[in-house]
Amino acid sequence: MDELPIGRRVAYWRRRRRMSQQVFADRLGKSKSWVDKVERGVRRLDRFSVIHQIADVLGVEPATLLGPAAAQRGAASGRPVGAVEIEELRAALERCDRIGLWSRPVSSPPDLGELRKAVRHAWLTYQSARGGVLARSLPELLHRSQAAAAAHPYGEEGEQTAHLLGQVYQITSSVLRNLGEYELAWLAADRAVAVAVRSGDELLAGAASFRVGMALLALGRARSALEVHLTVANRLAPADSRQATPQRLSVYGMLLLQGAMAAARLGDEATVRELVSAASEAADRLGGDRNHYWSSFGPTNVLLHRAAAAVELGDAKTAVATHERIRGHALSGLVTERRVHHLLDVARGCTQLGDVARAAALLMECDRLAPAELSSRPLGRTVVGEVIRRTRGEPPPVLRDLATAAGVA
């Protein structure tokens, strides 16, 4: 497939996604005739914005459509796909005049109602596992949120804009972490905590804190991550039934689960058991899977983290057994981003057990749910590479296609 022209690549991936030319055209906002001409090479694709749009619809990275030569040019220039957006996010995060009360007021601040809708849409996009799409729109949203906070630094509106900006910093941190930009993810999470304190919402600050811990864990600082999660969890632990609101239980429970992941990285099985057990109690009190503060916390997410921690501890049998305990409707009811991450964790476990066929099947399920995530997430590329390496003989075509899309040799 390496030698195919871009139009043939588009046709190949359209068929892989089981889309007719008409459905594909409708999703692009183009005519069926336009799609047919592109696929036959009659019409050239020479605008990168259009290639980005096609890649988003097909759920692949633009580099997959452009081919190895373009990918090599991008690597040689040090500007891989997505680098522009990451640099824009870096600039927005590092500008000192955008931080807190040092921000300069703007002449025409964004409408708060529209900004709330945009922030909600960003969360939904992230939880739908469309991080690549979100990365391209985040710089603008971050600038708009910063401008709103600068225009309303005090009073009730100041708290509202700080709340929105704190959420955008959290989204930014999560997207950057999934893209492998761990230092920037930590910086965005740190900004989220500072702004959340200004909003007066301690639960928002708690949610931002577990993103700080997640960034620290990604940076290899497991001990610091554990300390962050335990400190904030102890502060937010419900003292009585009146404090045990669904919102508090959700944030508290996620802090415990992320603390368990840090403990697993340290090889501390006793602490993992203690924290997962406490999170399970919080989930039982919650009474089901919820998404307060965009946490996706509940009994099912506890099982997902129990499996992930087991993989981290090298106990693949427990991880796979835990996965098999999860009922299908419970897993399908979770947001796509959580499901994809879980399937990658279980695929790691299957690989540890030598069950390469099942690991490959799980990767194909990931590809069905959110194909672009396999190529954009370091974890996705790592698992795909491990499955390819452990496959005896020639990997099946579908697995080779996954490796190609993920950029794995």
N, C-alpha and C positions, 0 to 999 in steps of 0.2 A: 504493500500500500504506500510505501515511502515515495515511489516515483509518480503517483497519481497527481493530476492537476487539481486545483482547489475545487473546481466544480464537481469533479468525480468524488472528492472527499465529502463534500456537502451531501451528495446523493447517497453515499455509503452510510453516513451517520443518520440521515433522515430515515432510511430504511431500517437501521438498527433501532431507532426510536419508534418504529412501526407507525410512522406518519405518512399519509398520502401527500402528494404534492399540494392538493387543495388545502388540507389542514395546515401544512407547513406554511403555505402562502398566507393563510388567514392569520396565523400567529405572528407573522412578520409584518402584516399590513401591506402585503404585496399581492400581485396577481399570480395566478397559476402559470401563466405564460412566462412571467419574469423568472419564476423558479425553474421552469423547464429550460429556459435559455441559459441560466447560470449553470445548471447541472450538465448541460451539453457543451459548455464552453463557448457558446455564441455570445454571451454577455460577460464581460470581465468584472471581477470583484476587485476594485482598486481603491476602495474607501475603507479605512480601518474601522470606522464607526459602524459600517454595515456588517463587516466581518464579526465585530463584537456582538452585534444584535443576533446574527445567525448562530454564533457560538452559544449565546445565552439560551436561545430557543432549543438548540440541540443538546444542551447540557454538557458541553465540552469546553476546553480552553481554546482560545483563538489560535494558539500555537499548533494545536492538533489539526486545524484546518489549513494552516499556512505551510506545514510540512517541515522536515528536518532542516532544510537549508535556512529557512526563516528563523527557526528556533536557534540555530547556531549563530546566525547574525545577531540575534537578540542577546545571547549569552556573551558573545564577543564584545558587544557594546556595553555590557553591564546593565542593560535595561530590559529585563524580561517582562513578559506580559504582566500588567498590574503594578509595575514599578512606578509609573507616573502617579497613580492614585495613592500608593504608599508614601511617596515623597510629599504629596499634597497633605496627607494626614500628618506626617511628621512635622511639616511646617506649621500646621494649625495647632499641633500639640505643644510645640516648642516656643511659640511666640509669647513673650512675657506680657505684652500689652493685651493679651486675651485672657489673662489669668485674674480671676476674682475682681476686686474693686479697682485694680489698675486698668481695667478695660476702659476704652474711650467710648463715650456714647455715640450712637450712629444717628444720622438725620432722619432716616425712615426705617424704624425697626420692623421686623417681621410681625405679621398678625399672629397672635398667640393661638387662636383657634386653628388656623391652618398649620401652625407649627406642631400642635398636639397631634393632628392627623398624620403629619409626616413622621413624627417620632413613633407613633403606633405602627405605621406602615413599615418602618425600618425594623422594628422588633419582629413583626410578622414575617418579613423577608428573611431575617436572620434565622428564625426558628423553622422556616421552610427549607433551610439548608441551601440558601442561594447567596452564599457569601461573596462570590465573585461579582454578582450583580450589585450587591450592597456596597462593596468596596468602591465601586465607581460613582455611587451617589453620596457616600458618606462625607467626603470633604465639603461639599456644598451644605449638607445638613449641619455639619459641625460649625461651619461659619455662620449659618443662620441662627443656630442656637446660641453661639457666643455673642452675636450681635443683639439678640433679644435680652440676654443676661446683662449686657453692657448698658442697654437702654433702660432697664428696670432693676437697678441694683438694690433697691430698698422696698420695704413694705410687703404687702400681700402679693403684688405682681412680681416683686423680687424673689419671693419664695417660689412662686410658680415657674418662673424662668430658670431658677437654679435647679428645680426638680427636673425640668425638661433637659437642661444641659447635662445634669448628672446622668440621666438615662442615656443620652447620646454618647457620653464618654464610656459608659459601660458597654454599649453596643460596639463602639470602636475598639475597645479592649478585646472583646470576644472575637471580633472579625480578625484583628491583627494576630491574636494568638493562634487561631486556626490556620492563618497563612504562614505561620512560622516566624513572625516578627515579634519576638518575645520581649525585647527591651521596650519597644514602643507600646506593646500591650500593657506592660507594667506601668509605664508613664501615664497612659490613658486611664487605667484603673485608679492610680493615685490621684489624678485630677478628679475622677468621679467621686472619690471619698470626700475630697475637700469641698467640692461644690454641693454634695449631698448634705453636708453639715450646715451649709448656708440655707438649705431649703427647710431645715427644721424637722426633717423626716428621718428618724433614727433607723427605720427599717430600710430606707433607700441607702443610707450609709452602710448598713449591714450587708445589703446585696452588693454594693460596690466593694466592700471589704473582701468578700469571698472571690471576687474577680482579681483583686490584688493577690490573694493567695494562689489562685490558679496561675497567674502570670509568674509568680515566684517559683512555683513548682515546675513550670515549663522551662524556667531558667536554670533548673537544677538545684534550687535553694529550698529543699524539702523541709528542713528544720524551721526556717523562717516562715514558710507557708503554714506549717502546723501551728506555730505560735500565733500567727494572725487569726487563723480560723478558731482556735480554742479561746483566745482572748475575747473576740467579738461574740462568739456563741455564748460564752458565760455571761456576757453583759446583756444579751438579748433573751436569755432563757426565761420563759414565762414563770413568774413567781407564784401565780395562782390561776384559777380557772378564768377569772376576768381578763387576765392578760393573755390567755391562750387563744388569741384570735387566729383565724385562718391565715392572715397575712404574716403575723409574727411566727407562727409555727412553720410556715413555708420558708421564710428567710433563715430562721434558726436551724431547721432541718438541713437546708443546703449547706450551711456553714459546717455542720457536723459531717456531712457526706464528703465535702471537699477536704476536711481535716483527715478523714479516713484515707483518702487517696494519698495525702502527704505522708501519713504514717505508713502506708503500704510501700511507698517509695523508700522509706527508711528501713523497711523490713520488720516493723514493729507490729506483729500480729495481734498482740493483746490490745493495743490501742485501737487498731482497726476494728476488732470485735466490739469493743466498748462504744466507739463512736457510731458504728452502724446500728448497734442495738438501740442507742439513744435516739438516732434518727428514725428508726422503725417505730418507736413509741410515739414520736411526734407525728409521724405519718398516720398512725392508727387514730390518734386524737383528731387529726385533720379530717379523717373519714373518707378519703379518696384522693385521686390524682387531681391536682389543681395547678393553676399557672399564675398565682399571685406574685407580683413583682417579677414576672416573666421567669419564674424559677422552675416551672414544670415539676414541682415537688409533689410527692405522694408515695404510696406503697410501691408502685411499679418502679419509680425512679430509685427507690431504696434498693430494690433487687438489681437494677442495672449497675449501681455503684458497688454492690456486694460482688457482682461478677467481675467488674473492672478491677477492684482491689485484689481479688483472688488471682487474676492474671498478673498483676504487678508483683504479687508475692511468689509467683511461679507455680501456683496451685491451679493448673489448667482444668483438672477434673472438676473441682468445685465450681469454677467459672462456668463450664459447659452445663453442669447439673443445675446451677442457678438459672441459667438461660432457659433451660427446659421447663422450669417451674413457672415461667411467666406465661400467662394465658395470651393467646393470639390477639384477642380484642383489646386487652390491656396495653399491649405493646403498640398496636396500631393506633390506639387512642392518644399516644404521646406525640409531641411535636416531632417533625421529621428530623431536625438536627439531633435530638436526643437518640432517636432510633438509629440513625446512621452511625453515630459515635459508638453506640452499644454493639452494633453488628461488627464494627471494626475491632472492638475489644474481644468479642467472642471468636472472631476469625483469628486473632492473635493466639487465643487459647487453643483453638483447634490446630493451629500450626505447631504450637508447643507439644501437642499430643501426637503430632505426625499425621493428623487427619487432613491432608492437603485438599482432598476432594471437597470436604465439607467447608473448609476455609474458602475455597474458590467459589462455592455456591453462595456463601455469605457475602463475598465481595460482589458477586453479580447482583445480589439483592440490593446492596449499597448503590451499585450503578443504576439500578432501576429507580430507586428512590431519589437519588441526588447525584447524578453522574459526575458533575463538576467537582464534587467534594473529594473524590479519590485523587484527583490531580492537584488540587489546591492545598490539601491538608498534608503536612509532613507525616502524620500517622498513617494516612491512606496510602501514600507512596511507600512507606516502610513495610506495611503489611503486604501490599501487592508484590513488592520486591522479594519478600521472604517466601511467599507462596510460590512465586516463579522459581526461585532458587531450589526449593525443596521438591519441585515437581520432577518426577523421573521421566526421562526421555523428552520428547518434544511437547511443550505445553499445548493444550487444545486451543483452537483459533479464538474462542471467546476470551480466554484468559490472556492470550497474546494481545487482543484488542484492548483489554483493560490496561495492560501494561503500557501499550502505546499511548493511550489517552492520558495515563498518569505520568508519562515521561520517564518510565522505568526501562532501563536497557534490558 
